[in-house]
Amino acid sequence: MSLKDRINEDIKTAMKAKDQAALRALRAIKSAILLAETAEGRTHGTELSEDEGLQLLSKQLKQRKDSIAQFIQNNRPDLAQTEQEEVEVISRYLPQALSPEDLQAAIKTLIAELGATGAQDFGRVMKEASTRLRGQAEGKDISAAVKSLLG
């Protein structure tokens, strides 16, 4: 089942359960999917690939987390709570996030596979790590891990 189909089914379920938080988040995801599918340059009628779906969900999650930080900074806990509810719903569709230890281990393995030896290989390692770990870790965390391991 594609991401779009899963979202549509979950919207129906949330409507029946009268779960407003889930419904709000799912409708936002559905809207983002439709925008991405109709974006300029895409072949008409093509659905998002699994990788594109993960990318879209990661972006949605990051936007919500940034909003939470802003709302907390501006003393708006009510709005931060709304965003947090949406983060929880979006997180259901992403792979399990890696712990810092697992992220370090994954980066070490990747460095060994690529034969990277120093800071000059940072870009090559980052490119591959970002692709392989998409949805499992944020870019800034991946970057920090790569920098620390490449020295």
Secondary structure, 3 states (H helix, E strand, C coil): CCHHHHHHHHHHHHHHHCCHHHHHHHHHHHHHHHHHHCCCCCCCCCCCCHHHHHHHHHHHHHHHHHHHHHHHHCCCHHHHHHHHHHHHHHHCCCCCCCCHHHHHHHHHHHHHHHCCCCHHHHHHHHHHHHHHCCCCCCHHHHHHHHHHHHC
